[in-house]
Amino acid sequence: MEKTSRKKRKTYTRRAFLRGLGGGAAGAALATGLLGQTQPSSQSGTSAAPVVSKKAISFVINGKKVALEVEPRETLLEVLRERLELTGTKRTCERGECGGCTVLLDGQPVYACLFLAYQAAGKSVTTVEGLAQGETLHPVQQAFIDKDGYQCGFCTPGFIMSSVALLNNNPAPSLDEIKAGLSGNMCRCGNFTKIYEAVEEASNKMRKA
């Protein structure tokens, strides 16, 4: 029975992680067509370059609704860090390879560096700043501290957000499931063993709470 139930659990692999992004090059290619306007042709008959307009959007960030205007080219990472000053989401590779900018979009992990900001309209975004309850850290945050699940700390927020998504979908993951769930994140310091131990610790505490 245990083996059967494990097969039915939802796990995240790097491929599934990337497939859920929804943004990136394809979204950027569509953005001008969705949001842009074309200037009238000049008297010489040559076509003018398209004028890309801003779009007013609203979404929920860490439980609070925000409204702002974004350009089609702006990523969610840029809006979070530069417009909303939520710098816990790290700017690292900016090409969807390391996972340092991972946030939760309606509960699912996405790379904020590839996700276009206008696509967040009407959705709920959670960053690492939104996990703690007052002075009480989220169990995953506390476990990363207790188990030394960090070194330089630059990748830590992304790992924490991916771990939260993993445990929300699979409260009791095996070590292999933890590795698969965090496969979209990279630790350049190579501290993976401690990171996996932190997730196991958080899993135990969350199930006993």
N, C-alpha and C positions, 0 to 999 in steps of 0.2 A: 504493500500500500504506500509506503514511504517513497519508493522509487517512482511510482505512478504519479503521485501528487507533485513531486519535484519537476516532472516533465511538463506539467501544465502551468508551472509558474512562469510569469513574464520576466524575462531577463533582457538586459541591454548589451549588445555587442557594439564594437566600433562602427560596423557597417550600418546597424540600425540607428545608432547615434547620429551618424552623418546624414542618413536618409531622412531623419526627422527635422533637419535644420530648416528646410523650406525656403531659405534665402540663397545667398551666394551668387554665382555668376548668372544663373538662370533668372533669378529674381531681379538682378541688376539690369539684365537685358530687357526685361518686361517693364521696368519702372518708368522709363521715358514714355513708352506708349500708354501706360496707365495714367500717368500724372502730368505729362507734358502738353504743351500747346505749341503750334507751329505758327511762326510769323508769316504774314502775307508776303508773296513774292515781290521783289523789288521791280522797278521800272525796266531794268535791264533783262528781266525774265529769269534771273538766277534764283534758286531757292535759298531762302535764309535758313540758318541753323535753328533747330528747335529750341524754344524757350521752355525750360523746365520750371514748373511752378511748385511752390510749397504746398503741403497738405496738412490740414488741421486734424489731429488725432487725439484720442484720449484712451488711456488704459490704466490699469491698477498696478501700482508698484509697491510691493511690501505692505499691502493692505490699504494703501491710500490712492485715490484717484488723481491722476494728473492729466492736464491738457496742454498741448503745445503744437507748434508747427514744425514739420520736418521736411527736409529735402529728400527726393527719391533716392539719392546716393548715400544718405546717412545710415550708418549701421546702428543697431541697438547698443552696441558697445560705446560708440561715440556719444550717443544721447545719454546713456547712464553715467559715463565718466565726466563728460564736458558740460552737459546741460543740467543734469540732476545731481552732480557731484557725489555719485555713489562709486567711489574709487576702489571698493573691495573687489569689484570685477576687474581682473587684470588684463592689461594690453600686453600681450607677449608675442606670439608669432604673427597674428593677424592674417592667417591663411587657413585656419581650421585644422591645425595639426596637433596642437598641444593641450587644448582643453582648459587653459588658464582663465578663459573668459566665460566659462560655463555658468549659465543661469537657468532657472526653471521657468518655462512658459506653459501656463496652465498645468503645472506639475511635471512637465516633461523636460529633460535636459536639452539645451541647445547651445551652440557656440554663438555668443553675442557678436563676435567679430564678423560673422558671415550672415547674420540675420538682419534684414533691412528693417529699420525702425518703423516704417509705416505699416509693416505686416503685424505689428504688435497691437494695432488698434482693436479695442474691445476685449483684449485679453488680460490675463493676470500674470505679472512678472514678479519673481522672487529672486533677490540677490542675497549674498551672504550676510548683508546688513539686516535682512528681514527675518533671520532664523531665531535669534535670541528672544526670550520673553522677559523684557525688562533687564534685570541684572543676571538672569539665569540663562546660561548658554544652552543651545540645542544639544542634545546628547551626542550628536556627531561631532560638534565643535569641541565639547568637553573631552571626548575620547581621543581626538587628535592631540590635545594637550597632554592628557594622561599617558598616552602611549608614544609620545614623541613622534607623531606622524608628520613631521615637517623638518626641513633643514633651513634652506634659505627662505622658505615660506612663500615664494612667489607663485607656486602652483597650488598652494594649499586651498585657497577659496574655491577653485574649480573642482578639486578633488572632493571637498566637503559638499558642494552642491550635487555632484554626481552621486555621492554616497547617500545623501538624503533621498534622491530620486530612487535609487536602488532599494533602500530599506522601506520606502513607502509602498513599493510594489512587491517586494519580497522580504518580509520581516526577518526571515531566518535563512539567509543565503549560505551556501557552502563556500569554501575557499575558491573553488573554480568559478562559482557564480559571482563572487566578489571580483575576481580578476576580469571576468567578462564584462561585468557592469562598469568597471573603471577603465576599460580598454581604450576609451576615447580621451583619456587624460595621460599626460606625460610628466614624470618627475625627473628633471635633469640631474638632480643630486643622487638619484638612484635609491631613494628611501622607500621602496615599494613594500618591503617586509613590514615595516612599522605602520605604513598606511593600511595594509590589509588587517593588521592586528587591531588598529583603531576602529575599523568598520565592524569587526567581530565583536569588539567591546561594546560599541554603540548598539549593535543588534541585541546583545544580551540584556543591556540595561533597558532598552525600549520595550522589550517583550516582558520584562518584569515590572515595568511601571504600571 
